[in-house]
């Protein structure tokens, strides 16, 4: 019996060394990847070894990140890990909860108090510099807030309503806060959020638009739409981030007005023009949400045959990409500005834009975590 145990452990040790050797050799032979399509993000590159970086601890941390990102067959091992986690009852991976009905729900971000105060102050001051412009703010709550009942039992998710309420209470009277949580809760038939992605669906955006319409003096019933699914194979950012790939993919739909609108979309920095809000070729890539305007851009201008006396500046994140088409029938011009990528002077833009309306539209998590807004709004 003792000899048999020794042979077993010896064989186990040899097998372990063999597997470790094979993995090491494969890692050395496979070229480093710069981008993970599965995870929809850039991968860490091999860090340069310097004495200063080694002594202060930066190099070991960067090298650990590099080896983790460049590990051979990483997507497979990530999926194995999350599958095993679920089998033992763990429903949380890399900031994402696996909830009821296969909803993936991103954890609620906790805003830094100073950063949040700076953002609110920047918006108030910006609105004060342009009192002739009607200003509004829409912070879209995350799915983990709206679909809280879908979270795993006892999930320690923070109260996002409190953070959003802090923004609402701190805005100046010149800025109207648009509360859309109720609109996103009312429709129990149509999904308001994707199951695999952090974005809201086009239906969610439309329901929120109807909530915004009276604030901007728009008639939401003036335009009727038909909804068309363009793909049912969308596996979004939360599946990539968490490693949970447990459903057949989300459906992305576009809403087209029954009476077509003539318009031109200009991607300013790219110096490209098109006559559609939708980039059909993006349905062939992993991040199919980029079908809306081809993804994020620093500055996009929309000119249409709508009311020439109404001009909107839309300061936004990617949640606005499927939302902007609902605004187009009401404004002769719309300028979409994404502070995360915009490097121009917003004061010069304001001097030439002659805007009548201003809308800040953000997903709440993005708003609380991103620090680019206050920089872009600064008059300096």
N, C-alpha and C positions, 0 to 999 in steps of 0.2 A: 504493500500500500504506500509506504514511504517513497519507494523508488518511482512508483507511478505518479505520485504527487510532484516529485522532483522533475520528472520528464514533462509533466503538464506545464509546470511553471517555466521550465526551460523553453518549451515550445512557444508558450505565450510571450516570453521575453523576446525570443527571436522574431516572432511575428510582429511584435510592436516595433522592434528595430527596423524590420523590413519595410513596414508601412511608413515609418518616419523617414527612412532613406528615400523611398519612392516619392513621397510628398516633397521632400527637400529638393530632389533632382528635378521634379516637375516644376516647382517654383522657380528654379534657376533657369530652366529651359524656356518656359513660357514668357514671352515679352510682356513688360508692364503695360497695363491698360490705362488710358487717360480718362475714360468715361464709362460709367456703368449704365447701360440702357435699362437694365432690370431695375436698378435703384434710382435711376433718373438723376444722377449727380456726378460731379467730377470726383475722381479718385486721387488719393494722396500720391505724390511723386517721391522718389527716393531723395531724402534730405542730404545736403552737403555737410560733411563732417568738418567742424571747426573746433578749435580749442575752447573758445568762448561758449559756443553752443553746447559742448559736452559738459563743461564745468557748471554752467547754470541750469542744466537739466533739460534744455529745449531739444537738443538732438535726440536723446533717448525717447522722449515723448513723441517727437515727429517720426522717428524710426518705427516705434510701436504702431502708430497710426498707418504708416506706409505698409508694414508687413500684414496688418489686418486687412487693409484695402486690397492688396495685391495677392492675397492668399489664393492658391489655385482652386478653381471651381467654387469660389466664394458664394455665388447665389444658391448653389445646391446645398452647401453646409448651413447657410442661413435658414433655408426652408426646412432642413432636417431639424435644426434647433427649435424653430417655432412649432413644428409639428410635435416634437417631444414635449415641449413646454405645455402645449394644450392637452396632451394626454395625461399630464400630471396635474392639470387644473390651473395652470398659469395662463392668464389672459391678457398679459401686458408685455409689449416688446418695443423697445426703442421709442418710447413716448406715445405708443399707440395701443388702445384697448381693443380687444376682440369682443364685440358686443352681441346682443341678440340679433337674430335674423341676418347674421354674417355682416353686420355693420362694423367697419373699422372707424374708431373714434379717437381723434387726436386729443392728447391731454391739453388742458387749458393752461395757457401761458400766464405767468404772473408778471405784471408790468413793474419795471423799476420806477419807484415814485418820482425821482427827479426827472427821468426821461419823459414820463407821462406828463408831468407838469409843464415841461418845456414844449411838448407837442401841442398841448391845449393852449398854452400861451401864444405859440406861433400861429395857430389857427385864428384865435381871437384877434391878434394884432393884424393879421393879414386881412381879415374881414373889415376891421376898423379903417384900414388904409383905402378900402374901396367900398364905402357905404352905399354907393348907388347900385351895387350888385347884390342880388338876392342870394344868400348863402345858406347851405344846408350840409349836414353831416349824417351819413348813414354808416353805422358800424354793424356789420352782419355777424350775429353770434355764431359760434362754431357748433357743429353737429353734436358735440358732447354736452353742449348747453341745451339746445333745443330738443334733442333726443335723449335726454338724461335717463329716461326709463330703460333705454337699451344698454346702458353701461353694465358691466359686471357688478354683482352685489358688493357693496362696501368699497367701491373704487374711490380713492381719495382725491376726487376732482374738485378743484377750487370753484368758487361761486363767481362765474364770469359776469352775471347780472350786476354784481356789486362794482366790478371794474368799469363796465359800460355805464352804469349809473353815475359813477364818479365823473366820467367825461361829460355826460349830459348835464349834470348839475354845475359843471365848471365852465360851460360855454357861455359866451356873452349873449345878451338878448338879440344881438344882430345875427346870430347863427341859430338856425332851427335844427333841432335834433329829430331825426326820423327813426322811430322805433318800429322795427320790422319783425320782432320775435313772434308777436301774435299772428302775423300773416303767415309765418313759416310753420306755425303749429296748427293752423286751421284746416289745412288740406291733408286729410288722412288717407287719400287715395293715391295721389301722385307724390313720388319721392321728392323731397326738398333738397336732399343731399345725396351725393354718390356714396355707394357703400365702400368703395376702394380708394377714394380720393378725398382731399380736404375741401374741395370746392362745392358750392351749391349747384344744383341742376338748373337748367334753363327754366323749368317750371318754378323753381324757387325764386329765381331772378325776376320772373314775370309777376309773381305774387307780391314781391317786394316793390316792384315798380308801381303797382297799383296803390301801394301804401304811400309812395313818394309823390305820386301825381298831384294830389291837391295842394301839397306844400309848394310846388313849382307852378301852380295854376295850369295844370294840364288835365285834359279830359281823357281818362284811361279807356273810355268806351268808344273813342273816336276812331280807333284802329282795331280791326278784327284780325286774328291770326289763325293760321293752320300750323299744327305741329308735325314735324317729320323726323323720325329717328334716322340718324346717319351712321350709327354703328352701335352694336351691342357687345363689343369686345374691348371696352375700355377698362384697363387695369391701371389704377391711378397711383398717386404719390404715396398714399398711406400703405398700400400693399407693398410698394417698393421699399418704403422706410422700415416696415415692421417684419417683412418676410412672410406675412400671412397671404397665401394665395389659395383661398378656399371657396371661391365662387366662380361663376362663369363670365364675369365681367359686367360692367355697367353699360347702360344705354345712354348715349348722348343724342339729344334732339335739338333741332333748330326750329325757331318760330318764324314763319314767313308771313308778312302782311298779305291779306287777301287782295288788297289793291296795291300793287308794287310801287315802290318809291325809287326815284332816280337819285343816285348819290355817287360821290367819288371819295375814296379813302386814300389819303396820302400818308405814307410813312416818311416823315420829314428827314430824319438822319440817314435813312437808307436811300432816300430820293427815288422812291417807287410809288406808283399809283395803281389803283385797282378799282373795279366797280362792284366789289363784293366785300361783305364783312367776314367771309368764310374762306379758309385756305384748305381746299379739299385734299390736297396732298398730305396734310398732317394726319389724316385718318389712317395712313399707312405706317406711321411711326408709333412708338410706345405711348408717348404723351399726347393722346388724341384730343385732349382739351385744347390743344393749340389750334384746333380747327377754327376757333374764334380769333380772328385777326392774326392768325399765324403765331400766336404767343404774345409775349410782352415786348413792348417797344418804348423808348424814351418819350417819343412825342408822335401822336397820330392825329391827323385832322380829317374830319368828315364834313363834306359840303353836300348839301342836298337841296331839293326843291321845296323843302318845308319853309316855315315862316322865316323870312329873311331878317326880321326884327328881333329874333330870339337867337342868342349865341351863348353857348354853355362851355365853361371850363370844368372838366371832369378830372380831378386829382385822385388817383386810384391805385389799387393793386390789381391782381389778376381776376378778382371777383367781378370786376367791371367788364371783363372781356365779353361775357355772354349777356351782360346787362345793357350795354351801350346801344345795341340795335333797337331796344324798346324806346330809347330817347330820340333816335334819329328822325321819326316822323314829326317831331314837334319843334326842332331847332334847325334853322338854316345852316348853322355851323356848330360843330362840336370839336373841341380840342381835348384829347385825352393825354394827360401827363402822368407818367409813372416816376415818382421821386427816386425810386431805387436805381434808375438808369439815367435819369435826366441830369445833364451837366450844364445846361444853358442858364441864362439869366431870366428868372420868372418876371422881374419887373419890366424888362423889355417886351416880354410876351404880353403882359397886361396892357402896356401902352398902345400896342397895335391890335389887340384882340377885340376891343369894344364889347366885352362880355356883359350880358345881362344877368347871367345866372352862374353860380358856382356850387359844385357838389363835391364833397369829400366822400369817397366810397371805398371802404376797406373791410376786409375780413378782420374780425376783432383780434385774433391771435397775431396776424401780421402787423396790425396797427400797434399793438402793445410791444412787439419785439423789434420792429424796425426803427432806426434812428435817422433815416434820410429825410423825413418830411420837414422837420424843423429847419434843417440846413437849406433845403430848396426854398422854403417860404421866407427865409431871412432877406431883408432888403439890401444887405451888404453884398 
